[in-house]
Amino acid sequence: MSEISTMHAIEVFSGELRLTQRNIPILNSHQVLIKVKAAGINRPDIMQRKGLYPPPNTASDILGLEIAGIIIAIGSGVKHLKIDDAVCALVTGGGYAEYCLATATLCLPIPKDYNFIAAAALPETFFTVWSNVFDRAQLRPNETLFLQGGTSGIGTTAIQLATAFGAKIIVTAGSDTKCQACLDLGADAAINYKTQDFVSELKHITADKGVDVILDIIGGDYFPRHLQCLAFDGRLVQIAIQNGPKTELNLLPIMLKRLTITGSTLRTRDDYFKTNIAKSLLEHVWPLLNNAQIKPIIDSTFKLKDANQAHQRMESSQHIGKIILEV
């Protein structure tokens, strides 16, 4: 490793992605350097490429929030990992490259019989769903979770986790084929948002009770409609705003139904917060992955040099599950 100082990486140039040469990053005492084998594509990558989601000041400007690969160097303060360990990791940036730094406590072992492509599909969506649905919203067995976009990476993860922990889940999707894919994965109901009104459908499905938790990635004009869908003591967690950050709001339903409205972002949270999520995942979710009770759904894979095509696939909204770069 000492004789190698540069690596291939993808950088953003005028809204497009191009393969370039970059210096291999230098680790600090609590980090590991990973030779990346695969990296996940996520919606925030699309937004960052378009200039709508700048990385934190301490993060790499290279896209990529989740990786899988082999540890090739270890910081002086890292005791629980060793060189040649195969891991997947949540990172704040830098994943679209041959080498990437990761905080050691945000590295998780690759589940049994998983290849690097499957492992790279885990960190971002599993950290996000666990933190927001189970920690923040406190989804409980026999409660009902609702989310838009059941065939997204977030959606396919949430369907499986909600089902595994005894909750019900209702989702939307943009075609009958996608709705069926959600049902096959374990969703209790799937609504085609292009042909059906999800508010009225949810009222019918829940016999006017409403749902207990909504994981909202849309925001904008969907926000007041989501309030209509919540049951008494319902909780809404806002984690993205694909329809924009502003809406007109009637406060009365919040008061009358005793609703809890909250929100979060994961990327800017400190390592201590994310480490606690990693510990919970290792304890509660990794056994399910190792036993093949749940699994990441892989839509497609692209070579690193074809990152533009990978982004086009995500922006087409035709995908079912995760899109992965092979490095």
N, C-alpha and C positions, 0 to 999 in steps of 0.2 A: 504493500500500500504506500510505502514511503516514497516510491519513485513516481507515483501517479499524483498529479495535482489538479487535473481538470476532468470534467465530466460532460456528458451530453445532458441537456436540460431543455425544457420548453419555456420560452418567454413570450410575453404578450407584446406585439408590435402593431400599433394602429388597429387594435381590436381583433387582430388575427394571431394565431399561435404559430411559432416557428421554432425549429430545432436549432440550438445554438450550443456553444461551448461556455461553460462557467467554471469557476474555481470550486473545488470540493470544499464544503463548509467545514469549519474548525469547531470541534465540540468543546463544551465546558465540563465542569466537574460532575454535573448531574445528568449529562446527556449520553446517548450512544449514537454512533454513526452506523447507519444501515445501508447495505447494498440493496437497492430497491429492485424487487422482482415484479411487482405489480402495484398499481395505484388506482384508487377509486375516483370516479368522476362524480361531482356533486353540483347541485344548483348554485351554491355560492361561487363555484369556479366560473360559471357562466357570467354571473353578475360582476365578478372581479375583472374578467376579461373585457367587459363592456365599460369598465370604469365606475361601476355603481356600488362597489363593495371593496374599499381599500383595505389592505391587510393591516393588522396591528403594527405599531412602530417596531416591535421586536421580532416580527415574523419575516420570513423570506418573502421576496416579491414573486417567487416562483409559485405557480398554482399547485394545488394538491393538498387535501386535508386528511388523507388516510393512505397508508402504505402497508405492504407486507414484504419482508425480505430477510436478510441475514445480517446479524450484527458483526461488524468488522473492526470496531474500535469502541472502547469504553472509557468514560470519564473516571477520574480518580475517586469520586465519591459514590460510584455505583458498585454495589456489593451483591445484588441478587441476580444479575445477568452476567453472561460470559460471551466471549467471542465465539462465533459460529452458531449461537442460538438463533433459531428461526422464530420470528415474531411478527405480529401485526401491531400497528401503532396509530394513535390519533396524533396529528401534528397540526401546527398553526399555519403551515405553508411549506413549500419545497418538495411536494410529493411527485411532481412531474419531472423527475430527474433520476439519474443513475445512482446517486447517493443522496441521503437525506438525514438530517439530525432529528432525533426524537428525545423527549424527556423520558428517562428510564422508567419512571413509574407509570407512564402512559403506554408502555409496551405490554402486550398480552400474548401468551403463548398461542401458537397456531393450533386450532382444535384438531382432534384425532382425524386422520385420513384426509385432511384438507390440503389442497394445493395452494400456491401463493395467490392465484386469481380469486379463489373463494375467500381466502383470509383477508385480502385487501378490500372486500366488500363489507366487512364487519364494522370497523371502528366508528365512522362518522354517524351512521344511522342508528347503531345500537347504543352508543353514548347518548345521542339525541333523544331517542324514544324512551330509554330508561330514565334519564334525568327529568324529562318533562312529563311523561305519562305516569310513571310510578313514584318518583320522588316528589315532584312539584304538584301534580294533580291528584296524587294518592288514589289512583284507580284501584278499586277493590274487586274481589271475586263477585260475580253476578251483576256488577254494574255494566253499563254500556258506554263504549267509546265510539266517537264518530270522527272521521277525518275525510278530507277531500284528497283525491288522487291515490286510490288504493293500490295502483300498480307502480307507484314510484318506489324508490329505495326506502324512504320513510314508511310508505304505506305497506309494502310487503313485510317489512320488519314489524310494524305495529300489529298487523293482523296476526302474525305468528305469536308474538309475545303476549298480546291480550288473551288469545285463546289458550296459550300454555298456562297462564296464571288465572284461568277460570272466569275471565270477563267475556262479555259479548262485544262484537265490533261491527259497525255499519260503515260502509265507505261509499264514495262516489268514484266513477271512472268514466272515460270519454267514449266508450263503445260497448256494445253488448259482449264482444269478445273479451274485452278487458274486465267487464263485470264478472263474467264467468271465471276468468283467471283468479279473481279475488275470492269468489265462492269456493273454488277448488283449493285455494290456499287456507281456507278456514273461516272467511268472513261469514257472519250470520245473514247479512243482506248487502246487496250492492246496487246502487242507484246510478243509472245512466244520466249524468247531469246535462247532456245535450238534448235529451228527449223528455226528461222528467224534472219536475220542480222538487228539489231535495227537501225543502221545508215541509211541503204537504206530504211527501212520501215518508219522511221521518215521523210525522204525526201519526200517519196510518200504521207504520210498522211498530211504533211504540204504544199504540192505543192512546194517543194524546199525552202520554207521560213525558216524553222527551228523553234526551240522553243525559248521562251523568257527566261525561267529560268530552270536550272537543279539543283536538289538537289542530290548531289553525295555522296553515301556511299561506293563506290567501289575503286576509285582511281587507282593507278598502270597503267596497259596498257589500261584501259578504259578512262583515262583522255584525251589523244589526240583524241580519237573517239568521246568523248562528245563535244570537241571543234568544230568538224565537224557538230554537230547537232544544234549548237546555231545559232539563227538569228542575224541580225545586232543589236548591242546594247544589246546582250544577257548577262545574268548573270549566273555564275556557283558558287554554294556554296558547298564547300567540308566539310563534317561533319564526315566522317569515311574513312578508307583506307583498306577495306577488301582484296584488291589485292596488298597491299603494298604501301609504301610511295614514290617510285621512278618511274620515267617514262622519256622517251625521248620526247622532246617538240619542236615543230616548232612554233616560236613566230609570224610568219607572219599572221596567221588567227586572232590572238588576235588584231593585229594592224589594219588589213583590215576591220574587222567586229566590231571594237570598243568594244571588249568584256571586261567584268569585271569579274575577277577571285578572289574569296575570300574564306574564310574558317573560321570555328569556332569550339570550343569545349564548352560544357555547364557546365560540372561537376566542372571545376576549376574556373569558374567565381564567383565573390563575390556575397554576398546576395543582395546588392543594385541592381545589374544588374538583378538578377533572380526575385527580388521583382517587378521590373517594368514589366517583362513578366507576372507575376501573375496578376498584375493589369489589363493588356491588356486582358488577358484571361477572367478574371471575367467580364469585360465590354463587350467584343465582342463575346466571344465563349460560356461562361456559359449560356447565354439566349438561344442559339441554343441547348445546351444539355438539359436544362430544358423543352424546347418545343418539344424535341424528333426529332428535325430536323436533328441532327447528333447524333451518338452514338459510343462508342468503340465496336470493333468487338472482341469477346472473342473466342479463339480457344479451349482452354482446361484449366482445373484447376487441381492442384496437392496439396496434403497435404505437410506441411512444411518438414516433415521427408522424403518426396519423391522428394526433390529438384534435386537429380541426374537425375531422370527420366524426370523432367521438362526441364533440360538442354539438355538432349538427344533429347527431342522433338524439341527444338529450333534448335539444330545442324543438325537434319534430314532435315530441310527446308521443311517439309511437312505441317507446320502450316499455317493457314489463320487467321491473327489477333494476339491478345495478349495471352500469356501464363501466368497464375496467380497461385501463391501459396496461399492456404488457411491456415491461422495461428490459 
